[in-house]
Amino acid sequence: MPTGVRKTITFLLTCFLAIAATGCSSPSQAPPRLRLSSTAASLTTQTPPVTLTNFDANGQPSVYTYQQIPSRVVITHPGATELLLEFGLENRILSTVALYGQPLDRLTEKYAKLPLMQARYAPSQEEMFELQPDMIISWPHHFSDQVFGNIASWQERGVATYILPSALHQDKLTLENTVYASIADIGSIFGITAKTNQYLTDYRTRVARVETAVRGITHKKTVLVLQMQADGKFSLYDSSYLISSLIAIAGGQHIGTTHTSIVGAEQVLAYDPDFILFVSTNPKSNNKDLTDQEAITTLQAISELRSMRAIEQGNIIHLPFFTVNNGGLRTIAALEKIAKTLYPERFNQSKIHLH
C-alpha cells in the first residue's frame, strides 16, 4: 500500500487493491520528500478561535484559524473517522466513507450509524459542494482538481481542511509527528484537550513499556514488510512509512527497498529477513479483516516464496492493511503486537489485541 502524497498510503498500496482508481498514485509519481513540522507545537491554547498549522496536498504548511468548532465534518480518511468517534464527536460528522476493513469492536455500532457518501473512497467536487461541510478531513491526493478541489479553494469558502500527518510523503514518519500530532490537533480544534491529553499520556506510557522491554537487545531481528498485489506481484514498504518507525521502536530492523515499489517474487527472494510483516487485504470482503491464521495460510500458500526462511519457520507478523495505514487509534496496539511477536520472551504472555 505504498505511496501518494504520502503513504497516503498512497498508492495506498494499490490502495486496498482497488483504491488506486480513486486517487492513489504510483511510486514513480511521488513528489519530493518534505520535512514534517510539529503540528501540535503550532497550536494556540484557546478554542475558539484556534489557529493551527496543517498542510496542503504537497505537504507544505497551511495555516488556518478555526473561528468556531466544526459541526459539519466530511471525512474521506477512515482513520480520522475512528479518531472522532473515539472522542465522542460522532454528532459532528456529516458524512464519511466506509472503512478499509472491519471496525474496532468498540466503534462498530457508532460507525454503522454514520451517513456514508455515495463514492466509495472520495466524492466528486459536486457531491462535496452539495454536502456543504464546514470542515474536510482527507488524504492529500483527494485535495486536487481531479477529485474534490484544492485546499486553498475550500478555505476561501470558509471551509477548514485537515490532512492526517501520517498520510504525508516525507523523510521520516514518527509517532510524534503523526499519531500524537493528529490527536493533539483534534483536541484543540474540538475543544476537548483534557480528553486527548489523557490519550496521549496513555499512549506514551504504553510505548515506553515496549521500549523498556526491548532495551539492550544486541542482535535486532530483521523485518521485511510485504503486501500482496494482483498478478503475482508484491509491495515492499520502504523506511519512510510509519510502520518502519514502529518496527524500530519494537527492537527490530526494517529491511527492504529504498523506495516502495511493486515487485515480482524473485525480488522478494533477494531478502532473507528473520520475520515477514505481512500486510493483508481480504479479497472476499471489504468490511472484514483476515484472521492471523487466514493471513499466514495465504502467505504460506505462495509457492514462489515458500523457500524463504521466515516463511519456513513461521516467523510471520500479520497486520491488516488498514491497521498499518491507519495513522490513529490502531497504531500503538500494532506496535505492541510487533514487539511481542519479535521478542515474546521479554513480555508477559498475555493475549495481544489489535483493538
C-alpha positions as CSV (number, residue, x, y, z in Angstrom):
1,M,0.0,0.0,0.0
2,P,2.6,2.4,-0.6
3,T,2.6,6.0,-1.8
4,G,0.7,9.1,-2.9
5,V,1.3,12.5,-1.5
6,R,2.4,10.2,1.3
7,K,1.7,6.8,2.2
8,T,-1.5,8.2,1.9
9,I,-0.7,5.1,1.9
10,T,-0.6,6.4,-1.2
11,F,-0.6,4.3,-3.7
12,L,-2.3,3.1,-0.8
13,L,-0.6,0.1,-1.9
14,T,-2.9,-0.1,-4.7
15,C,-4.9,1.3,-2.1
16,F,-6.5,-1.7,-0.9
17,L,-6.2,-3.4,-4.2
18,A,-8.7,-1.1,-5.7
19,I,-8.3,2.3,-4.2
20,A,-5.9,3.3,-6.9
21,A,-8.8,4.2,-9.1
22,T,-9.9,6.9,-6.8
23,G,-6.7,8.8,-6.0
24,C,-3.7,6.5,-5.4
25,S,-0.5,7.3,-7.3
26,S,2.4,5.1,-8.2
27,P,5.9,5.4,-6.6
28,S,7.3,6.9,-9.7
29,Q,4.9,9.8,-9.3
30,A,5.7,10.6,-5.7
31,P,6.6,14.3,-5.1
32,P,9.9,15.4,-3.5
33,R,10.1,14.3,0.1
34,L,9.1,17.0,2.5
35,R,10.0,17.7,6.1
36,L,7.1,17.4,8.5
37,S,6.8,20.1,11.2
38,S,5.4,19.6,14.6
39,T,1.7,20.3,14.3
40,A,1.0,20.2,18.0
41,A,3.6,22.9,18.7
42,S,1.9,25.4,16.4
43,L,-1.5,25.4,18.2
44,T,-2.9,28.2,20.3
45,T,-4.3,27.2,23.7
46,Q,-7.7,28.7,23.2
47,T,-10.7,27.4,21.3
48,P,-12.4,29.0,19.6
49,P,-10.7,30.7,17.9
50,V,-7.7,28.4,17.4
51,T,-5.0,28.7,14.8
52,L,-3.3,25.5,13.7
53,T,-0.7,24.7,11.1
54,N,-1.6,21.7,9.0
55,F,-0.6,21.0,5.3
56,D,-1.6,21.4,1.8
57,A,-1.7,18.5,-0.7
58,N,2.0,18.9,-1.4
59,G,3.0,18.7,2.3
60,Q,3.7,22.5,2.6
61,P,2.5,24.2,5.8
62,S,-1.0,25.6,5.7
63,V,-2.3,27.9,8.5
64,Y,-6.0,28.1,9.3
65,T,-7.9,29.7,12.1
66,Y,-11.0,28.0,13.4
67,Q,-13.5,30.6,14.4
68,Q,-15.8,28.0,15.8
69,I,-15.9,24.3,16.5
70,P,-16.7,22.4,13.2
71,S,-20.2,20.8,13.2
72,R,-20.4,19.6,9.6
73,V,-17.3,17.5,9.1
74,V,-16.8,15.4,6.0
75,I,-14.1,12.7,6.2
76,T,-12.6,10.6,3.5
77,H,-9.8,9.1,5.6
78,P,-11.5,6.5,7.8
79,G,-8.6,6.6,10.3
80,A,-9.8,10.2,11.1
81,T,-13.4,8.9,11.4
82,E,-12.3,6.4,14.0
83,L,-10.5,9.2,15.9
84,L,-13.6,11.4,16.0
85,L,-15.8,8.5,17.1
86,E,-13.4,7.5,19.8
87,F,-13.6,11.0,21.2
88,G,-17.4,11.2,21.1
89,L,-17.6,13.5,18.2
90,E,-19.9,11.4,16.0
91,N,-22.6,14.2,16.1
92,R,-20.2,16.5,14.3
93,I,-19.6,14.0,11.4
94,L,-21.8,15.0,8.4
95,S,-20.6,12.2,6.1
96,T,-17.7,9.8,5.7
97,V,-16.5,6.7,3.8
98,A,-16.7,3.0,4.7
99,L,-13.7,1.5,6.5
100,Y,-11.0,-0.3,4.6
101,G,-11.7,-3.5,6.6
102,Q,-13.6,-4.1,9.8
103,P,-14.3,-1.5,12.5
104,L,-12.9,-1.7,16.0
105,D,-15.3,-3.6,18.2
106,R,-16.0,-0.7,20.5
107,L,-16.8,1.6,17.5
108,T,-18.8,-0.8,15.4
109,E,-22.2,0.5,16.4
110,K,-21.2,4.1,16.1
111,Y,-19.7,3.6,12.7
112,A,-22.8,1.8,11.4
113,K,-24.9,4.8,12.2
114,L,-22.8,7.3,10.2
115,P,-24.1,8.6,6.9
116,L,-21.8,7.3,4.1
117,M,-21.2,9.4,1.0
118,Q,-22.1,8.0,-2.5
119,A,-18.5,7.4,-3.6
120,R,-16.5,4.5,-2.1
121,Y,-13.3,6.4,-1.5
122,A,-13.8,10.1,-2.4
123,P,-16.7,12.2,-3.6
124,S,-16.7,14.4,-6.6
125,Q,-16.5,18.1,-6.2
126,E,-20.2,18.4,-7.0
127,E,-21.1,15.9,-4.2
128,M,-18.8,17.8,-1.8
129,F,-20.5,21.1,-2.7
130,E,-23.9,19.5,-2.0
131,L,-22.8,18.3,1.4
132,Q,-21.9,21.9,2.4
133,P,-19.3,20.9,5.0
134,D,-17.5,23.3,7.4
135,M,-14.5,21.0,7.6
136,I,-13.0,18.4,5.4
137,I,-10.5,15.8,6.7
138,S,-8.9,13.8,3.9
139,W,-5.9,12.2,2.2
140,P,-3.6,14.7,0.4
141,H,-4.3,13.4,-3.0
142,H,-8.1,14.0,-2.6
143,F,-7.4,17.7,-2.4
144,S,-6.8,18.0,-6.1
145,D,-8.7,19.3,-9.2
146,Q,-9.2,15.7,-10.2
147,V,-11.1,14.8,-7.0
148,F,-12.9,17.4,-5.0
149,G,-10.7,20.5,-5.3
150,N,-7.7,22.1,-3.7
151,I,-7.3,23.3,-0.2
152,A,-7.0,26.9,-1.0
153,S,-10.3,27.0,-2.8
154,W,-12.1,25.4,0.2
155,Q,-10.5,27.6,2.7
156,E,-11.5,30.7,0.7
157,R,-15.1,29.4,1.1
158,G,-14.6,29.3,4.9
159,V,-14.3,25.5,5.0
160,A,-11.5,24.2,7.2
161,T,-9.3,21.4,5.7
162,Y,-7.1,18.9,7.5
163,I,-4.8,16.2,6.3
164,L,-3.8,13.4,8.7
165,P,0.0,13.9,9.1
166,S,0.5,10.1,8.7
167,A,-0.7,10.5,5.1
168,L,2.1,12.8,4.1
169,H,5.0,11.8,2.0
170,Q,8.2,13.0,3.7
171,D,11.5,11.9,5.1
172,K,10.5,10.2,8.3
173,L,7.2,9.5,10.0
174,T,7.2,9.1,13.7
175,L,4.6,8.7,16.4
176,E,5.3,12.3,17.5
177,N,4.7,13.9,14.1
178,T,1.8,11.7,13.1
179,V,-0.4,10.0,15.6
180,Y,0.4,12.2,18.6
181,A,0.2,15.4,16.4
182,S,-3.2,14.5,15.0
183,I,-4.7,13.6,18.4
184,A,-3.4,16.9,19.8
185,D,-4.9,18.8,16.8
186,I,-8.3,17.2,17.3
187,G,-8.2,18.2,20.9
188,S,-7.5,21.8,20.1
189,I,-10.0,22.0,17.1
190,F,-12.9,20.5,19.0
191,G,-12.1,21.9,22.5
192,I,-11.5,18.5,24.1
193,T,-7.8,18.8,25.1
194,A,-8.4,17.2,28.5
195,K,-9.6,14.1,26.8
196,T,-7.0,14.0,24.1
197,N,-4.2,14.8,26.5
198,Q,-5.2,11.7,28.6
199,Y,-5.0,9.6,25.5
200,L,-1.6,10.9,24.7
201,T,-0.3,10.2,28.2
202,D,-1.7,6.6,27.9
203,Y,-0.1,6.1,24.5
204,R,3.3,7.3,25.6
205,T,3.2,5.1,28.7
206,R,2.4,2.1,26.5
207,V,5.2,2.9,24.1
208,A,7.6,3.4,27.0
209,R,6.8,-0.1,28.2
210,V,7.7,-1.5,24.9
211,E,10.9,0.5,24.7
212,T,11.9,-0.7,28.2
213,A,11.1,-4.4,27.4
214,V,13.3,-4.4,24.3
215,R,16.2,-2.3,25.6
216,G,19.6,-3.8,25.4
217,I,18.9,-6.1,22.5
218,T,22.2,-6.6,20.7
219,H,21.0,-8.7,17.8
220,K,18.0,-6.9,16.3
221,K,15.7,-9.2,14.3
222,T,15.2,-8.1,10.7
223,V,11.8,-7.5,9.3
224,L,10.6,-7.2,5.7
225,V,7.2,-5.5,5.2
226,L,5.3,-7.3,2.4
227,Q,1.9,-6.9,0.8
228,M,0.3,-9.0,-1.9
229,Q,-0.8,-7.2,-5.1
230,A,-2.6,-8.5,-8.2
231,D,-1.0,-10.8,-10.8
232,G,1.6,-12.3,-8.5
233,K,3.2,-9.0,-7.6
234,F,4.1,-7.7,-4.1
235,S,4.6,-4.3,-2.5
236,L,7.6,-3.8,-0.3
237,Y,7.2,-0.9,2.2
238,D,10.2,1.4,2.5
239,S,11.6,3.1,5.6
240,S,9.6,6.3,5.1
241,Y,6.4,4.7,6.3
242,L,5.2,4.9,9.9
243,I,5.4,1.1,10.1
244,S,9.2,1.4,9.8
245,S,9.3,3.6,12.9
246,L,7.1,1.1,14.8
247,I,9.5,-1.8,13.9
248,A,12.5,0.2,15.2
249,I,10.7,1.0,18.5
250,A,9.8,-2.7,18.8
251,G,13.5,-3.5,18.6
252,G,13.5,-4.7,15.0
253,Q,15.4,-3.7,11.9
254,H,13.3,-2.9,8.9
255,I,14.9,-4.0,5.7
256,G,13.6,-3.5,2.2
257,T,13.8,-1.3,-0.9
258,T,15.0,2.3,-0.8
259,H,11.7,3.3,-2.4
260,T,8.4,1.5,-2.0
261,S,7.7,-0.5,-5.2
262,I,5.7,-3.3,-6.7
263,V,8.0,-6.2,-7.4
264,G,7.9,-9.8,-8.5
265,A,8.7,-12.8,-6.3
266,E,12.3,-13.0,-7.4
267,Q,12.9,-9.6,-6.0
268,V,11.3,-10.5,-2.7
269,L,13.5,-13.6,-2.6
270,A,16.6,-11.4,-2.7
271,Y,15.9,-10.7,1.0
272,D,16.4,-13.1,3.9
273,P,14.5,-11.5,6.8
274,D,14.1,-13.0,10.3
275,F,10.5,-12.1,10.1
276,I,8.0,-11.0,7.5
277,L,5.4,-8.4,8.4
278,F,2.6,-9.4,6.2
279,V,0.1,-6.6,5.3
280,S,-3.2,-8.3,4.3
281,T,-6.3,-7.4,2.5
282,N,-9.4,-9.5,2.3
283,P,-10.3,-10.2,-1.4
284,K,-13.7,-11.5,-0.4
285,S,-14.9,-8.7,1.9
286,N,-14.2,-5.0,2.2
287,N,-15.5,-4.9,5.7
288,K,-13.9,-7.9,7.3
289,D,-10.2,-8.5,8.1
290,L,-8.4,-11.7,7.6
291,T,-7.6,-13.5,10.9
292,D,-4.0,-14.1,11.7
293,Q,-4.3,-17.7,10.7
294,E,-6.0,-16.9,7.4
295,A,-3.3,-14.4,6.6
296,I,-0.5,-16.7,7.4
297,T,-2.0,-19.5,5.4
298,T,-2.4,-17.1,2.5
299,L,1.3,-16.2,2.6
300,Q,2.5,-19.7,3.1
301,A,0.4,-20.8,0.1
302,I,2.5,-18.7,-2.3
303,S,4.7,-21.3,-3.9
304,E,7.3,-18.9,-5.2
305,L,8.1,-17.7,-1.6
306,R,8.0,-20.9,0.3
307,S,11.7,-21.2,0.4
308,M,12.1,-18.0,2.4
309,R,13.5,-18.8,5.9
310,A,10.9,-16.6,7.7
311,I,8.0,-18.5,6.0
312,E,9.5,-21.9,6.5
313,Q,9.9,-21.1,10.3
314,G,6.5,-19.4,10.6
315,N,8.1,-16.1,11.6
316,I,5.2,-14.0,10.3
317,I,3.6,-10.9,11.8
318,H,0.2,-10.3,10.4
319,L,-1.4,-6.8,10.3
320,P,-4.4,-5.8,8.2
321,F,-3.9,-3.1,5.6
322,F,-5.9,-0.5,7.4
323,T,-4.1,-1.2,10.7
324,V,-0.8,-0.5,9.0
325,N,-2.1,2.6,7.2
326,N,-4.4,3.9,9.9
327,G,-2.3,6.6,11.5
328,G,-4.5,6.7,14.5
329,L,-6.2,4.5,17.1
330,R,-4.7,1.2,15.9
331,T,-1.1,2.2,15.8
332,I,0.0,1.6,19.4
333,A,-1.6,-1.8,19.5
334,A,0.1,-2.7,16.3
335,L,3.5,-1.6,17.8
336,E,2.8,-3.9,20.8
337,K,2.0,-6.8,18.6
338,I,5.2,-6.4,16.6
339,A,7.3,-6.2,19.7
340,K,5.7,-9.2,21.4
341,T,6.0,-11.3,18.3
342,L,9.6,-10.5,17.7
343,Y,10.7,-10.9,21.4
344,P,8.0,-12.9,23.2
345,E,10.4,-13.8,26.0
346,R,10.6,-10.1,27.0
347,F,6.8,-9.7,27.6
348,N,4.2,-11.3,29.7
349,Q,2.4,-13.9,27.5
350,S,-0.9,-12.1,27.6
351,K,-3.2,-12.2,24.6
352,I,-2.4,-9.5,22.1
353,H,-5.4,-7.4,20.9
354,L,-5.3,-5.0,18.0
355,H,-8.5,-3.4,19.1
